[in-house]
Amino acid sequence: MKIESVELANIAVRQSQYPDDNKKEFLLVGRSNVGKSSFINSIIARKNFARTSSKPGKTQTLNFYLINNLFYLVDVPGYGYAAVNKTTQKKLGLMIEEYIKNRDNLKKVFLLIDYRHKPMEDDIIMYDFLKYYNLDITIVATKYDKVPNNQKPKQDKLIKEAFQLTDEESFIHFSSLTKKGREDIYNLISECLNTEN
């Protein structure tokens, strides 16, 4: 996949602000410090298009990135950041739930987790929440380059066990630094774009 154009087309906090052109959408979810902005920049082949912040919890809107005028990457607020107060957390949670429940053109969810650590309870809760709505989920383990090779089999096992993945269900090893996994993401997006539904 060649990325020819990118624009932040819509910034939304409610359904009336979503794009209305019915293009297919791919949702990105993950903890506040998992590296979603770096993931987006790697996927869209732009350096600082999505702002990376040293302060987690900065994204508090749904950001619709229009790619090649063909599909959207949808970035939602990160979860699990303690400094965001409970009222705001609840509001952000409801905003994400409204999107998930009402979006027929949502084709796949990329759930980003940090490969360096055992998946946290928040990650499992999010995974189960997405499963409840019968969404097509692909787990993406970011920061793959930060783990020594001799530790990788252990990390793979931890992730598979935490999410109770079957042998048929796999996850993607991803590094925004080395670009590992980027072609896998492109292939999954292309598959969805080429199906009728």
N, C-alpha and C positions, 0 to 999 in steps of 0.2 A: 504494500500500500504506500503510495506517495502522498505526502501531506502537502497540498498546494495552497490551501487557504484556511485560516483560523480566525474566528472572531468571537468575542464574548457577546453573544446576541441578546440574552435576557438575564436579568437578575431578578429573582422572584422570592416573595415570602408567602404568596398565596396562589391558588389555582388560576385566578383570572390573569395572572402575570406570566403564565407559562407560554411558550411558543404555540402558535395555533396552526402551524403548517404541516403537522402530522408526520414529520420525519421521524425515523427510528431513533431511540434514545438508549444510552448506555450509562448506567448509574455507577458512581464511585462512592463507596462508603469505607470508613475506617476510623481508627482512633485519631485524636488530634495531632499526635506526633509521629504518625506512621509514614509520612512522606508523600501525601497525596499530590501536593503541588509539584514536587519533583517528578512524580509519576506522570502527571498531566504534561509537563514540559517535555519529558522524554517521549511520550506518545505522539505529541503534536510537533516534535522536532523544532521546538523554539526554546531559547535559553531561559528567559524570565517572564514568559507570558502569564503564567499563573504565579502569583506572588508567593514565594516561600517566606515564612515568617519565623523568627526565633521565638515568637510568643504563640504557643498553641492556643487553639480555640478562637482564632481570629475570624474565620469564615462563619457568618451567621445568616447566610442567604443561600438559596439554590442558584448556582451559577451554570448557565447553559452555554457551553462552548460549541459553536457551529463549525464543523470540520468539513472542508471541501464542498460546502453547501449541500451536504448529503445526509449527515447525521449529527446528533448532539452527544457530547460527553457532558454528563450532569454531575457537578460536584456539590455535595451537601455538607453541612457542618460536621466536623469530627465529633466523635462521642468520647466520653470517659475523661474529660478534662475537669479536674476538681475546682479550678479557680472560677469556672462559669457557675453562677449561682443557680440554685434549684429551680427557681421560676423560669429563668432563661433556658435551662436544660429541658424543662418540660415543654416550653414553647417550641424549641427547636425540634424536639422529638415528635410533636404533633404536626409540625410543618413537613417533616420527612414522611410521616405516616400518611398525611393527606396526599402527597405526591405519589407514593407507592400504590395506594388504594385506587387512585383515579386515573392512572396513566396507562392506557391500552397500548401505546406505542413504546413503552419501556420493554426492551427486548432482552437485556442481560444486566446483571449486577456484578461488578467487580468488587469483592470484599478484600480490602488491603489489610494485611497483618504484618507485623515486624518479625522477619525470619530469625532475628537474634534471640527472641524470647519465646517462652511457652505462650500459646494463645491465652489471653486473659478472659475473665468471666464476661466482660463487656462484649468481646468478640464472639463468644459462643451465643450470648443472648441475641446479638444482632443477626447471626447466622440462622438461629431458630426462628426469629421474627420474619426474616426474608423467606424462609422455607414455608412458614405458615401461609404466606400469600402466594405460594407455588411459583416463586420467581426462579428464573434460570440464573444460578450463582456460580461464579468462578472465583476461587480464593487465589489471591496474588500475594506471595510472600516477598515483601520488599527488603532492601538492604542485604541481598544475598551475598554480595561481595565482602560484607563485613564479617562473615563467619568462616573460620578456618576449615579447609577441606575435610580434615579428620573429624570435625564436629557435625558435618552436614547430615550424615545418616541418622544421628541422634535427633537433630532438629526435624527432619522429615517425619520420623516416627512420632515425635511429640505432637506435630500438627495433625497428622492422620488420626491419631488417637483422640485428640481434643475435639475434633469435629466429627468423629466416628465416620470417616470416609471409607467407602468400600474400595476394593482394588480397582474398580472401574472409574471411580471418582479420583481425579488428580487435582493438583494445584500447580500454579505457575511460579517458578523461581524467577525473581525479577531484580534487576539492578539498574537504577537510573544512571549509574556511573559507567558500567560496562555495556549497557543496553541489552543485557541478557533478558530474554523473555519478551522483548518488544515485538518481535515477529510473531510470537504465539498470540499476543493480544491482537495484532493486526489480523491474523488468520481467523480468530474467533469473531471479530467485528465483521470481517468480509463474509463469513458464513451466514451471519444473521442478516446482513444486507442483501444477500443473494437468495434468501428464502422469501416465499410469498407473504407469509403472515407477519 
